[in-house]
């Protein structure tokens, strides 16, 4: 487990135990030290406490007596049973689903989830559209030279496309290629300038086979992560339908799916300038900027979490189930249906390996006893 995440996991448990009234004096002191270490820690503490208390109120209002009887059957009886139930409820409302823990119940009804098969296999599939309109299916292509001319060589190797620019520099025309990633797929790309690009499911990138002129400009939709090769004479510009991100050399992630209003850009290293045509903001490492169409909102985040998908690890910190299931639907190419609108706003903290079988991921979420999943074919139904 990542050291930073392990520490946050421990902090989350302490906060839950503090609310439940069972935090030891030693742990209370450590939690207080952590809170006082920075204003950001105190802000996160208050946010988690308010979220837990809010969700616990919903639990009590929804079906308090049934919840009590259910937990009473599972926990050891004794003087602390009500505290234990309260602690279990605090945990279950979303703070330590991390790594699928909390062995209060281990559902035996996993057979419906097992109907989803072969949904944990990494699929590096993509379609490359060349400048002349030809299409190349990259799913089964590896170790091949796809295109070679006097200006550039394009090859596919180990689930990655690489553009190698040749010495010829007198061409005045720019040829553009398009890389399209379907649902359930992903792919990597190295552009002619050395910039590395990771494309997530349902994403598209339009780019020149070699960069000419005063800037390096690409267009995208979906979710794409860039590690830009530094070139002060040629700033790198990423354009979506609503914003332009300008950089010299940096590492950042952009999420701009067509069906979503917001464009979310997260910076890991370097500096970027984000513009929506009317407003402009400079973003520093560890910041995320959200273009809503009406404003540019900047907030502090743990930026590494937003690019970890490129390494096959995905983090969700206090994230709504709606957003989690949106990601899962793209990664595993399934349709998600919610039976009750309120379930969309249930929040969870979760770490998964990108290529875990989806049934394993759903079972871990079910262990909180907040939701249940039914699977019919390629449709996942979220129920109470």
ZATOR-191189 format. One record per residue (C-alpha): residue number from 0; x, z, y. Coordinates in steps of 0.5 Angstrom, whole numbers, plus 500, padded with zeros to 3 digits. Example, Ala and Ser with C-alpha at 12.3 -4.5 7.8 and 13.67 -1.06 7.14 Angstrom:
<lumtis>
   n   X   Z   Y
   0 525 516 491
   1 527 514 498
</lumtis>
This chain:
<lumtis>
   n   X   Z   Y
   0 500 500 500
   1 502 498 507
   2 505 505 510
   3 501 504 517
   4 495 503 513
   5 496 509 508
   6 497 513 514
   7 490 511 517
   8 487 512 510
   9 489 519 511
  10 487 520 518
  11 480 517 516
  12 479 522 510
  13 481 528 515
  14 476 526 520
  15 471 526 515
  16 473 532 512
  17 473 535 519
  18 465 533 520
  19 464 536 513
  20 467 542 515
  21 472 543 509
  22 478 540 513
  23 484 545 511
  24 488 549 517
  25 494 545 516
  26 491 538 516
  27 487 540 522
  28 493 541 526
  29 496 535 523
  30 490 531 525
  31 490 534 532
  32 497 532 533
  33 495 525 531
  34 490 525 536
  35 494 528 542
  36 500 523 540
  37 496 517 545
  38 490 515 548
  39 489 510 543
  40 488 515 538
  41 483 519 541
  42 479 513 543
  43 479 511 535
  44 478 518 533
  45 471 519 538
  46 469 512 535
  47 470 514 528
  48 466 520 529
  49 460 517 533
  50 460 512 528
  51 459 517 522
  52 454 521 525
  53 450 515 527
  54 450 513 520
  55 449 520 517
  56 443 520 522
  57 440 514 519
  58 441 516 512
  59 437 523 513
  60 432 519 517
  61 431 514 511
  62 430 518 505
  63 433 524 506
  64 430 528 500
  65 432 522 495
  66 439 522 497
  67 439 530 496
  68 437 529 489
  69 441 523 487
  70 447 527 490
  71 445 534 487
  72 445 530 480
  73 452 528 481
  74 456 533 484
  75 458 540 481
  76 453 545 483
  77 455 551 487
  78 456 555 493
  79 459 549 496
  80 454 543 494
  81 451 542 500
  82 458 541 504
  83 460 537 498
  84 454 532 499
  85 455 532 506
  86 462 530 505
  87 460 525 500
  88 455 522 505
  89 460 522 510
  90 465 518 506
  91 460 513 503
  92 457 511 510
  93 464 507 511
  94 470 510 512
  95 474 510 505
  96 471 504 502
  97 478 503 503
  98 481 501 496
  99 475 502 493
 100 475 509 492
 101 470 515 492
 102 469 516 484
 103 462 519 486
 104 459 514 482
 105 461 508 478
 106 455 503 477
 107 454 501 470
 108 450 495 472
 109 456 490 473
 110 453 485 469
 111 449 481 474
 112 455 481 479
 113 459 478 473
 114 455 472 473
 115 460 469 479
 116 466 466 475
 117 472 463 477
 118 471 466 484
 119 478 469 485
 120 483 463 484
 121 487 461 489
 122 485 454 491
 123 489 450 496
 124 485 444 497
 125 485 440 503
 126 483 433 505
 127 488 429 510
 128 486 424 514
 129 491 419 517
 130 491 415 523
 131 489 409 520
 132 483 412 517
 133 485 413 510
 134 484 420 506
 135 488 423 501
 136 485 429 497
 137 491 434 497
 138 488 439 491
 139 492 435 486
 140 498 433 490
 141 504 436 490
 142 512 434 490
 143 510 427 493
 144 512 423 499
 145 505 422 502
 146 507 417 508
 147 514 415 510
 148 516 410 516
 149 521 409 521
 150 518 415 525
 151 516 421 520
 152 516 423 513
 153 510 427 511
 154 510 430 504
 155 506 435 500
 156 510 441 496
 157 508 447 494
 158 501 447 497
 159 504 445 504
 160 504 439 508
 161 511 438 511
 162 512 433 517
 163 519 431 518
 164 521 427 524
 165 526 422 524
 166 531 420 530
 167 527 414 533
 168 524 417 539
 169 522 410 543
 170 515 410 541
 171 510 411 546
 172 504 411 542
 173 501 418 538
 174 498 417 532
 175 494 423 530
 176 492 426 523
 177 487 431 521
 178 487 436 516
 179 480 439 513
 180 479 445 509
 181 473 446 505
 182 469 452 503
 183 473 456 498
 184 480 453 500
 185 486 454 504
 186 492 450 506
 187 499 451 510
 188 502 446 514
 189 509 445 518
 190 508 440 524
 191 514 435 526
 192 517 441 531
 193 517 446 526
 194 511 450 528
 195 508 453 521
 196 500 453 521
 197 495 456 516
 198 488 454 515
 199 483 458 512
 200 476 456 509
 201 472 451 513
 202 477 449 518
 203 480 443 521
 204 486 441 525
 205 487 435 529
 206 495 434 531
 207 500 428 532
 208 505 426 527
 209 510 427 532
 210 510 430 539
 211 511 426 545
 212 510 428 553
 213 510 434 556
 214 506 438 552
 215 505 439 544
 216 497 439 544
 217 493 440 537
 218 485 441 537
 219 482 446 532
 220 476 449 529
 221 475 455 524
 222 480 460 523
 223 487 458 524
 224 494 462 524
 225 500 459 528
 226 507 461 528
 227 510 456 534
 228 517 453 534
 229 519 455 541
 230 520 450 546
 231 520 451 553
 232 520 444 555
 233 514 443 551
 234 509 448 551
 235 504 449 545
 236 497 448 547
 237 491 450 542
 238 484 447 544
 239 478 449 541
 240 471 447 544
 241 471 452 549
 242 478 455 550
 243 485 453 551
 244 491 457 548
 245 498 455 551
 246 504 458 549
 247 512 457 548
 248 513 460 542
 249 509 466 538
 250 505 468 533
 251 497 468 533
 252 491 467 530
 253 485 463 533
 254 478 464 530
 255 473 459 533
 256 467 457 528
 257 462 452 530
 258 456 456 529
 259 459 462 532
 260 459 463 540
 261 465 467 541
 262 472 464 540
 263 477 470 538
 264 484 470 539
 265 489 475 536
 266 496 475 539
 267 502 478 534
 268 508 476 537
 269 510 473 544
 270 505 471 550
 271 499 467 551
 272 495 464 556
 273 488 463 554
 274 483 459 559
 275 476 457 558
 276 476 452 564
 277 473 458 569
 278 477 464 567
 279 484 465 565
 280 488 471 562
 281 495 472 559
 282 495 476 553
 283 500 481 550
 284 502 482 543
 285 497 487 540
 286 491 484 544
 287 485 480 542
 288 482 476 547
 289 474 474 546
 290 472 468 550
 291 464 469 550
 292 462 463 554
 293 461 468 560
 294 467 472 560
 295 474 473 557
 296 474 480 554
 297 481 483 552
 298 482 489 547
 299 487 493 543
 300 488 491 536
 301 492 492 530
 302 494 485 530
 303 497 484 523
 304 491 485 520
 305 488 479 523
 306 494 475 520
 307 494 478 514
 308 490 473 510
 309 496 468 510
 310 499 473 506
 311 493 474 501
 312 491 481 504
 313 485 482 508
 314 483 488 512
 315 476 490 515
 316 476 496 519
 317 470 499 521
 318 467 492 520
 319 459 490 519
 320 457 488 512
 321 455 482 516
 322 462 480 518
 323 465 482 511
 324 460 477 508
 325 461 472 512
 326 468 472 510
 327 467 472 503
 328 462 467 503
 329 467 462 506
 330 473 464 501
 331 469 464 495
 332 464 459 497
 333 457 463 496
 334 451 463 500
 335 449 470 502
 336 442 473 503
 337 440 480 506
 338 433 483 504
 339 433 487 510
 340 436 486 517
 341 439 493 518
 342 444 492 512
 343 447 487 516
 344 450 493 521
 345 452 498 515
 346 460 499 517
 347 465 499 512
 348 473 500 512
 349 476 495 506
 350 482 492 504
 351 482 487 499
 352 487 482 496
 353 484 475 498
 354 484 472 490
 355 481 478 487
 356 475 476 483
 357 469 477 488
 358 465 481 483
 359 470 486 483
 360 470 486 491
 361 462 487 491
 362 462 493 485
 363 467 496 490
 364 462 496 496
 365 457 498 491
 366 460 504 489
 367 458 507 496
 368 451 507 494
 369 449 504 501
 370 448 497 498
 371 446 493 492
 372 448 486 490
 373 444 481 486
 374 447 474 484
 375 443 468 482
 376 448 462 481
 377 452 461 487
 378 447 466 491
 379 449 473 493
 380 443 477 495
 381 444 484 499
 382 439 489 497
 383 438 497 499
</lumtis>
